[in-house]
Amino acid sequence: MKLDRRSLLLGLASVSFVPTTGLAQDRLAITATTGMIADAARHIGGDVVDVTALMGAGVDPHSYRQTRTDIVALTRADLVLWNGLYLEAQMEDFLLRLGERSSVAPIGEAVPKDQLLHHAAYEGRPDPHIWMVPDIWRHAVLAARDAMSQARPDLSATFEANAKSYLAEIDATATYAADALSKVPEETRILVTAHDAFSYFGRQYGFEVLGIQGISTESEAGLQRIGGLVDTLVSRKIASVFVETSVSDRNIRALIEGAAAQGHAVQIGGELYSDAMGEPGTYEGTYIGMIDHNVTTIARALGADIPATGMSGQLTNGA
């Protein structure tokens, strides 16, 4: 159900704000926009938080619009965690308005400015896909920890200890990613995806990234862009391209067909988690599993000799 800005703000005004914190034994109620943020909040909070994620597997945060049910969850939460950096583009006005009267933290904006990428075609805003590199995402995790501690100072020691443990897992994932991707031959380090969500990944690990659409999936991929990429696939003999779970594969299929028409065979190297994690209850439905899957899938498809089961043998869905 789509709501215009006026309806959303009227809806916000009509919802009563009922604080749920107070006694030490109360659980902290958190609403997070994306699965990656919710995963961080659950690890940091452990058994003293209740976390609701608005966007599940396969959901595109660039185009997501909050429902009336979401409005209730957001306004009744003790703390709202969102990415910011214009990732939740259709929700930004609502979240900024909510932040005037409730605890709302755009944790992605904690990333140091000198680590952010900018693209002129994206309205002068930073690239929001900061979770693609564990070394960058840890800044957002620390911001989530701080926001949670501010909301519940009595639980800050718990949040601190849990965050330390979680960051150790993230650091181990970063080490695996660097090692696995270093095994990809230099000449095949070209990552072709449905939209430009992997720029941080490319900068960190030395890959050229070619997205059909821009940073936001709201941008249209024109025939000229697809035609140009087809010529690139053919001239550079690129053999693998990648689809994404939260973006239609229509344009990727058009690339493959265009290359085939010129006598060049291109295969789908795998399905990547770009703007959303895997299904809840699966390894790939966690942040660590998401990154493990992406790294392992990309590295193997582009020529690295590494196990298909990933860094700890837990991958199951086709890496």
Residue pairs with C-beta under 8 A, 6 or more apart in sequence:
1 67
1 68
2 65
3 11
3 65
3 66
3 67
3 68
5 93
5 94
8 66
8 71
8 93
8 94
9 93
9 94
9 97
11 68
11 71
12 71
12 75
12 94
12 97
12 98
15 71
15 72
15 75
15 76
17 75
17 76
17 101
17 102
18 76
19 78
20 26
20 29
20 76
20 78
21 28
21 29
21 78
21 151
21 152
24 154
24 155
27 48
27 49
27 50
28 45
28 48
28 49
28 50
28 78
28 79
28 148
28 151
28 152
28 155
29 49
29 50
29 52
29 76
29 77
29 78
29 79
30 38
30 41
30 45
30 49
30 50
30 51
30 52
30 77
30 78
30 79
30 80
30 81
30 148
31 51
31 52
31 53
31 54
31 73
31 74
31 77
31 79
31 80
31 81
32 38
32 41
32 51
32 52
32 53
32 54
32 80
32 81
32 82
33 53
33 54
33 55
33 61
33 64
33 80
33 81
33 82
33 83
33 87
33 88
33 91
33 95
34 53
34 54
34 55
34 61
34 82
34 83
34 87
34 88
34 275
34 276
35 53
35 55
35 56
35 57
35 276
35 277
35 285
35 287
36 83
36 131
36 137
36 277
36 287
36 290
37 53
37 81
37 82
37 83
37 107
37 140
37 144
38 51
38 52
38 53
38 81
39 277
39 286
39 287
40 81
40 107
40 140
40 141
40 144
40 166
40 287
41 49
41 51
41 81
41 144
41 148
42 49
42 51
43 162
43 163
43 165
43 166
44 141
44 144
44 145
44 148
44 159
44 162
44 163
44 166
45 51
45 148
45 155
45 158
45 159
45 162
46 158
46 162
48 155
48 158
49 148
52 73
52 77
54 64
54 66
54 70
54 73
54 74
55 61
55 64
55 276
56 276
56 280
57 245
57 276
57 277
57 278
57 279
57 280
57 285
58 245
58 246
58 276
59 246
59 275
59 276
60 217
60 246
60 247
60 275
60 276
61 83
61 87
61 88
61 246
61 275
61 276
62 87
62 89
62 90
62 216
62 217
62 218
62 275
63 89
63 90
63 217
63 218
64 88
64 90
64 91
65 90
65 91
66 74
66 90
66 91
66 94
71 94
74 80
74 94
74 95
74 98
75 98
75 102
77 102
78 103
78 151
78 152
79 103
79 104
79 105
79 147
79 148
79 151
80 95
80 98
80 99
80 102
80 103
80 104
80 105
81 105
81 107
81 144
81 147
82 88
82 91
82 95
82 104
82 105
82 106
82 107
82 108
83 106
83 107
83 108
83 128
83 130
83 140
84 106
84 107
84 108
84 109
84 128
85 106
85 108
85 109
85 116
85 125
85 126
85 127
85 128
85 130
86 92
86 122
86 123
86 125
86 126
86 128
87 108
87 128
87 129
87 275
88 95
89 216
89 218
95 104
95 106
98 104
103 147
103 150
103 151
105 143
105 144
105 147
107 140
107 141
107 143
107 144
107 147
108 128
108 130
108 140
108 143
109 143
110 139
110 140
110 142
110 143
111 130
111 136
111 139
111 140
112 139
115 136
115 139
116 126
116 127
116 130
117 126
117 127
117 199
117 200
117 203
118 124
118 125
118 126
118 127
119 127
119 196
119 199
119 214
119 215
121 214
121 215
121 219
122 214
122 215
122 216
127 196
127 199
127 200
127 215
128 215
129 197
129 198
129 199
129 200
129 215
129 274
129 275
130 136
130 137
130 139
130 140
130 200
131 137
131 140
131 287
132 197
132 198
132 200
132 201
132 274
132 291
132 294
133 174
133 200
133 201
133 204
134 170
134 171
134 173
134 174
134 177
134 291
135 174
135 204
136 200
136 204
137 170
137 287
138 167
138 170
138 171
141 163
141 166
141 167
141 170
142 163
142 167
144 163
145 159
145 160
145 163
148 155
148 159
149 155
149 156
149 159
149 160
152 159
169 288
170 287
170 288
172 311
173 288
173 291
173 292
173 311
176 292
176 295
176 311
177 205
177 291
177 295
178 205
180 295
180 296
180 299
180 304
180 306
180 311
181 205
181 206
181 207
181 295
181 298
181 299
181 304
182 205
183 299
183 303
183 304
183 305
183 306
184 207
184 298
184 299
184 302
184 303
184 304
185 302
185 303
188 239
188 302
188 303
189 205
189 206
189 207
189 208
189 302
190 207
190 208
190 210
190 236
190 238
190 302
191 198
191 201
191 202
191 207
191 208
191 209
191 210
191 242
191 298
191 302
192 210
192 211
192 212
192 229
192 233
192 238
192 240
192 241
192 242
192 255
193 209
193 210
193 211
193 212
193 241
193 242
193 243
193 244
193 252
193 272
193 274
194 211
194 212
194 213
194 217
194 242
194 243
194 244
194 247
194 248
194 249
194 251
194 252
194 274
195 211
195 212
195 213
195 214
195 215
195 216
195 217
195 219
195 244
195 247
195 274
196 209
196 211
196 213
196 214
196 215
197 211
197 215
197 244
197 274
197 275
198 207
198 209
198 211
198 272
198 274
199 209
199 215
201 207
201 209
201 294
202 208
202 209
207 298
210 229
210 232
212 221
212 225
212 226
212 229
212 251
212 252
212 255
213 219
213 220
213 221
213 247
213 251
217 246
217 247
217 275
221 251
226 251
226 254
226 255
226 258
227 258
229 255
230 255
230 258
230 259
230 262
232 238
233 241
233 255
233 258
233 259
233 264
233 266
234 259
234 262
234 263
234 264
237 264
238 266
239 265
239 266
239 267
240 266
240 267
240 268
240 269
240 301
240 302
241 252
241 255
241 256
241 266
241 267
241 268
241 269
242 252
242 268
242 269
242 270
242 271
242 272
242 297
242 298
242 301
243 249
243 252
243 268
243 270
243 271
243 272
244 271
244 272
244 273
244 274
244 275
245 271
245 272
245 273
245 274
245 276
245 278
246 273
246 274
246 275
246 276
247 274
247 275
249 268
252 268
255 266
256 266
256 267
256 268
259 265
259 266
260 266
269 297
269 298
269 301
269 302
270 297
270 298
270 300
270 301
270 318
270 319
271 297
271 318
272 293
272 294
272 297
272 298
273 284
273 290
273 293
273 294
277 284
277 285
277 286
277 287
277 289
277 290
278 284
278 285
278 289
278 290
278 293
278 317
279 285
282 289
282 316
282 317
283 289
283 292
283 314
283 315
283 316
284 290
284 292
284 293
284 315
284 316
284 317
289 314
289 315
292 310
292 311
292 312
292 314
292 315
292 319
293 310
293 315
293 317
293 319
295 310
295 311
296 306
296 307
296 308
296 309
296 310
296 311
296 315
296 319
297 318
297 319
299 306
300 306
300 308
300 319
307 313
308 315
308 319
309 315
309 316
309 319
310 319
